[in-house]
Amino acid sequence: MKRTAILALAIVSLAANADDQTALSKAIDAIKPATNAAGEYVSKSIMQSLSGNDTPMGRAARDNLERQAKAEREANRGTRKTMKECIKPGNVIDEDVQECIMGMRERDW
């Protein structure tokens, strides 16, 4: 009986401690955005330096930078617009117009 009570008390205390954050975990949560931003900056800098040449690694770096730029545009897209609001003079429809319709680009033509 004593063993069961001690075991139950240990389980309850472990469960209660799992909900509380330690000072270390709070500090890690506080600096995580800064470390993520620094890591992204270093990664982007490396990709930009590699993209300057025409080797397979340079082409891959350019493709990666283009994918990252597109992902950022999609994440920060605005409101969707109609074709009439975005169409170019002369009724030209191209990639710029498509991006305008999806809200990823402002109409600047």
SVG drawing of the C-alpha trace seen along z (x, -y; Angstrom):
<svg xmlns="http://www.w3.org/2000/svg" viewBox="-12 -52 44 54">
<polyline fill="none" stroke="black" stroke-width="0.4" points="0.0,0.0 2.8,-2.4 4.6,-1.6 1.5,-2.4 1.0,-5.7 4.6,-6.7 4.5,-5.7 1.3,-7.7 2.8,-10.7 5.9,-10.5 3.9,-10.3 1.7,-13.3 4.8,-15.4 6.5,-14.5 3.4,-15.5 3.2,-18.8 6.9,-19.5 6.4,-18.8 4.0,-21.7 6.4,-24.2 9.1,-25.7 12.6,-25.9 14.7,-29.0 16.8,-27.4 13.8,-26.5 12.5,-30.1 15.9,-31.5 16.0,-29.2 12.5,-30.3 13.5,-33.9 16.7,-33.7 15.2,-31.3 13.9,-34.1 17.3,-35.8 19.2,-32.6 16.8,-31.7 17.2,-35.1 21.0,-34.9 21.0,-31.4 18.7,-32.5 21.0,-35.5 24.1,-33.3 22.4,-30.8 21.2,-33.5 24.7,-35.1 26.3,-31.8 23.7,-31.2 24.3,-34.7 28.0,-34.2 27.7,-30.8 25.2,-32.0 27.7,-34.3 29.3,-31.5 28.0,-29.2 28.8,-25.9 26.2,-23.3 26.4,-24.6 25.9,-28.2 22.8,-27.2 21.4,-25.3 22.1,-28.4 20.3,-30.7 17.3,-28.2 17.3,-28.1 17.3,-31.9 14.4,-32.1 12.4,-29.5 13.0,-31.4 12.0,-34.7 8.8,-33.2 8.0,-31.6 8.5,-35.0 6.2,-36.7 3.5,-34.0 3.8,-34.3 3.4,-38.1 0.8,-38.2 -1.9,-40.8 -5.5,-40.7 -6.5,-39.0 -7.5,-41.2 -9.6,-40.7 -8.2,-40.4 -9.6,-43.7 -7.6,-45.5 -4.3,-43.9 -4.4,-43.5 -1.6,-45.3 -2.3,-47.9 -3.2,-46.2 -4.8,-43.3 -1.5,-41.6 -1.6,-38.8 1.8,-37.5 3.4,-36.3 3.4,-39.8 -0.4,-40.0 -0.9,-36.5 1.2,-37.5 -0.9,-40.7 -4.1,-38.7 -2.9,-36.4 -1.9,-39.4 1.9,-38.7 2.7,-41.9 1.4,-45.4 0.3,-46.8 3.1,-49.1 2.5,-49.3"/>
</svg>
